[in-house]
Amino acid sequence: MIRLPVFLIFLFVIKTVSAGEIQQAEVLHKDGVYILDLKVKLSAPFEPVHAIVTDYDQLHVISEVLIETSLLSEPDAEIKRRRLVVRTCILFFCFTAKMVEDVWETGNTIITRIIPDQSDYKFGETKWQIDLIDDAHSRISLYCELEPDFWIPPVIGPYLMKKTMMREAKKTIRRIEEIANDV
């Protein structure tokens, strides 16, 4: 976040998202692991942005690929467990993938770690940093590593996966900004 499935964010040359701007966007693929590094300045106040990305039962409102989002339990006082189900298509190849993650919130930082035996991913970690810039702007810094445990077509698959991730990330960031400004 994406994470998010905000982790469905991909690299292209992008200058703006709504009134905000993407300051850095990179998606890499190495040895089956997708790495997303994104920094976005939003034209939206910090408090509503933070509230949106930490409302785990309602994350589906920020992305059309999130078909299910729910808070499952709290394994202990410092950890929340959530479930996300993603449905997306890359060309003619459509798939549904689930992930169960443990989530730690510390101040403005949210860290997630996928539980592989309950997910369609071998590995996944995400770090969200949400910062106040001024009364009308905030920044999301997102770093995510994901290793799918499902088949992705070789050669063209990683390229298309990265492209799809970036497209979905742009949509998700726009949606966060829209919702935050409607509050």
Secondary structure, 3 states (H helix, E strand, C coil): CCECCECCCCCCCCCCECCEEEEEEEEEEECCEEEEEEEEEECCCHHHHHHHHCCHHHHHHHCCCEEEEEEEEEEECCEEEEEEEEEEEECCEEEEEEEEEEEEEECCEEEEEECHHHCCEEEEEEEEEEEEEECCEEEEEEEEEEEECCCCCCCHHHHHHHHHHHHHHHHHHHHHHHHHHHC
